[in-house]
Amino acid sequence: MKTVIVYHSSHHNNTKKLLEAITEQGDVTLLQASHAKDADLSAYDLIGFASGIYYQQFHKSVLRCAQKNLPSKKPVFFLYTCGLDRSSYTNALRKIADSRNAPVIGTFGCLGFDTFGPFKLVGGIAKGRPNEEDVAKAVRFFSSLNSL
């Protein structure tokens, strides 16, 4: 299955660690959201959106790319890393997917080292994450999408 993952990963590259392991699983193209402003995603069978969490949602560049470039009726999945895990982080992307009748076939989130804002004062939270177990879980998650 030909897959593209539009992503943003900065600060500690937590999300990028997961994506690098996923790209070893097959035909996966990674597109940095900041470079994908006019990306044609229609040639892909599966579209992923991945990011660290910023102010309780995916990075703005990922949301903008999804809003502008997500084709209708293409299956999508979401992947994120965060300091504190909450299921509401995908709400904005889900609304975009719903507006395009794009089925959301899966979501994966895990902790990632976070030194943003007040967390910097205490040396950060979720130190050492994502770890090898998190990476393995992300790969299993992605592999399960290909069997759907």
Disulfide bonds with the S-S distance in Angstrom:
none
